[in-house]
Each structure stands twice: as structure tokens, then as C-alpha cells.
Amino acid sequence: MPAGFTQTDAVARFFDAARSIVGEDRVFTAPIDRAGYSDPMAFDPERHQPSGAVAAETVEEIQQILKTAAQEGVPLWPISRGKNFGYGGAAPVQAGAVVLDLSRMKRILEINEDLGYCVVEPGVSFYDLHDALAARGHRLWMSVPGNSWGSVAGNALERGVGPQPYGDHAAQICGLEVVLADGALVRTGAGAMEGNPAWHVTRNSYGPGWDQIFCQSNFGVVTRMGLWLMPAPEATMTLSLQLPEADDIERGIGLFAPLRLRGVIDHDAAWVSYIGIASYVGPRSMFWDGEGLLPESVGARIREQLKIGWWNAEVNLYGPEEVIAAKAKIVSAAAKNAAVSAGDWRTWRQGDDFGLSHAGIPSTRDMTMIGWYGGRGGHLGFSPVMPSDPALAAEQFRRARKRYEEFGIDYYGAFGVGGRQTVAVNEILYDRDSKEQERQVHALFETLIRDTHQAGFGEYRTHIDYMDAVADTFDFNDHAMGRLNEALKDTLDPKGILAPGKQGIWPARFRT
Ligand code: ADP
């Protein structure tokens, strides 16, 4: 990774020009602003500290800012709301880049209840969209990530997930408006035709599909997104399941994967380890005030106290009551057959209180987890993707857990089980006031990248510190994919101004 962008004269000229484009009050260069746009959970906040930020409100302003950035050679880092916590927050990979803040572009341009989609600008938060849907009688439900204070568009672009049928957020994208590095404004899919009303309903328009090329890339600034939403179901049913022992994960994945593949359940159910659940309840000191790894005897006591298993999951069914009642019987029988203990189904019908329904209500509850060790908390996610093969997933669990123990970090894992793929989420919690623990976490993360690569898998998303390292693991044919990404980068952004280093994609001028 090249060192930060240090051409301070160019940056100063850029900020002067930016002031005349957006006005004094939307250019942020004071130390407190630079800190505000840094990664609040970073081991070394300086490493990714931007030179400042410029907030745009319109496509025209973005175009002018890009033009000035190209003239001065100043790298920009576009963000939607910049709440990408655990992956870098608002901060750029390259220190000294300028954050292009789109959080003021907050219009919900369309909600189409008959066709099940919305069209949003980048700054629309999950709370904004929730409120708009609620005000219209909640005929559409959204899928929200565990921590939903970010933006609908930014989260989908980063391939965020939620525990809902539409929980693969990038997969719901249909039709983008994008400003390219040279200022050209393009609309993808059917939107490439002036006024085409099929823009946000078909992904299979004419020619190459570009929506996904703007996900986890640095090829453009997304200014508008069509996103499919789920029609509110007639009813939902919910079942809680538990597995008592660590090694039971194999059985757990074997239970969900075929049900998901056959469409009996239509969301990726996740097995969450008990420390994850405990960390939502309160800090570790609530359960134990010792040092080092949480002893297994204390773990057993926590599970007993919270009435949870080593692994815990929830299956939700959505649809007409007759249909989901029939599915519930199949799920219950499968759980019994696999000797997985389950509670009783809880049912919600339209008109009941939404609280029991898994209606995609935004929440920040999960962020409680970062308080696990006390101090100012932080977290990192290491999330390789593997086939929904129970034995492989169990191996991954044992391999990762052993490394957590080696580095003295309490294991917190979650396996999100799809029909074909399972995402092995490894949450790493730490206390930012402990330099020693941060060092251990960094070493653990690098080891997990190496181990998992050796086992043949890669991550689907990562923190800005590790973007190069993870990109390096995609090594087929001597990193042919990396070269394809670079070729596209150099064509679309020859001056190398958009998010250098994102996902390990560097423009020519910064390549070493
Ligand atoms: P959120 O606020 O939804 O959590 P962020 O705004 O932090 O998401 O976005 C996460 C990352 O996704 C950013 O750091 C950036 O790399 C990319 N990104 C987000 N929004 C855009 C956008 N509108 N155009 C291009 N890239 C974006």
C-alpha cells in the first residue's frame, strides 16, 4: 500500500475551489472534522485520516468537484452516510484523500408499492426509509443490517446483509445512476434509455449488466439506486433453535442448508455463538471479571443464565398463514430429525404489533457488542464465504476458534446459512484502550486471512486496513482478476481520483 497522499498544496487548491462550488459551510478541514471522518475504531486513526471532506447536494456539484479533483490530482473517497463501522467508517484507504460526503442527498425519489421497489439517493438512511414506508401503511418491508444507522444505498453497494428474505442487499439493486470520474452521468440497465419505466424492475436489459460492477469497486459515484423491497407478508412465524455444544455447528448447518435450498425457508438463518448473544446483553464484566480468555466454566454459566445454547438461531417464515403453517411443520420435523432443540412457533398476523414480526425495523442494538471488553470498544469482521457443506463449515469454525484462543480473544462466530453458500462471520471484539489487545487482534486478523486462504476460501468484504491483503488472496492465474480490475480502473478513471486502494484496486499512478 502506498503511503498517504501528501501533496498539501494541491489539496489546499482543491479545497479553495470546492468552497466556491458548494459554499464555505460544506467544506470541512478543521482537525475535528478530519477526526470525525476518520475510522472511530481504527488501531491507528492517523493511518486513514482524510485531508478533510466536501459535502455535495446535487449531481452537478459532484461533477464540478470531480473535475477539480482531476485537475489537482486529489483523490476522493465517496461515502453515503459513512457509518461503515467495523470496515473503516467514513475513512479512506489512503490517508490524505478527501471524503466526498453524499449524506445530504437524502431524497426518496419513489416508493412503488405495486411493483415492490424504492428509488433512493445515497444519503437516505434505513431510518428514513422505514419512516417513509411506515407513513404509507407499511405495505413494503425492508431488510436491515444488524446495525442500521448507515445508508440504504451504501450498505447495498458494500454487499451488506440482513436476516430477511431480501437480506442479500446487493442482489436487490436494480438500476443505478452513477457519475463517472470524468463527470459523465450514466444510468444502468433499462435506465440507459431516456424515460424507460422498466429501469427499476428489470435486471436483464440490453447489453452487459453494470449494477454489480459498481458494488465494492471504485469505478463511479452512485447518486441514485433502485432497490427491490418485499411486499408485507400476510403473516410471519418465528422459531428459536439452540445447539448445546460447539461441535454441533455441523448439524446446525446440515439442518438449514437443504431447507433453504428447497425454498422451505426463504432467508439465510444464522447460528450465532453464545458470546455474541451475551455481548448484546452487556459487557463481559457483567458475567466475569477475570483476565484473559473466558474460561469454559464461565461460558457454561452464561449459557445457563441467559438460557441459550452454544449456538443459537432463529428461523422466520413469511407469507399467507396456510402456506407458512405447512412450512412450519416441515421445519419442526427436520429439526426433530436432526435432534436440534427448538422452542414454540410464534405467529404474527397483519394488524398485530410489528415488534414480533421481523418486519425489518432498523435498530442499533447489535452495536452493544463492542462494549464486551469495556473501554472504548471496537470490532472487526472477518467473513469468508464457503459452500453450505456442514463438514467444511465445521472445519472453518475449529480452525478459526483455535486462532482466537491462541491470540487470547473470546470467540464470537456466526454462520449465515444459505442454500448454496454459508458466510462464516468471525466477529472480533476489542478494547481500543488496550494497545496490547489491538496488537493481538491485528495479528489474529492477518492469521485468519492466511489460514482461510490456505483452506481455499476468501472474504466477501473487509476493513480498509486489509483490502490489499484480501485482494491478494484472489490469486487464480497470477491475479488475473486484479489486472482486469486495474484495466477497468485505468480506463474509467485515468487520473486515479476515485477511492484509490478500495478493495485493493489502485489506479496506475499509485501502483507500486
Ligand atoms: P453506510 O453509511 O451505509 O454504512 P458508507 O457510506 O460508509 O455506508 O459506505 C461504505 C463504503 O461504500 C464507502 O466507504 C464507499 O467506499 C462505498 N460507497 C458508499 N456510498 C457510495 C456511493 N454513493 N458511491 C460510491 N461508493 C460508495
Residues whose N, C-alpha, C, O or C-beta is under 5 A from the ligand:
A	BS01	ADP	P78 I79 S80 R81 G82 K83 N84 G89 P122 G150 S151 V152 G154 N155 L157 E158 G220 V221 V222
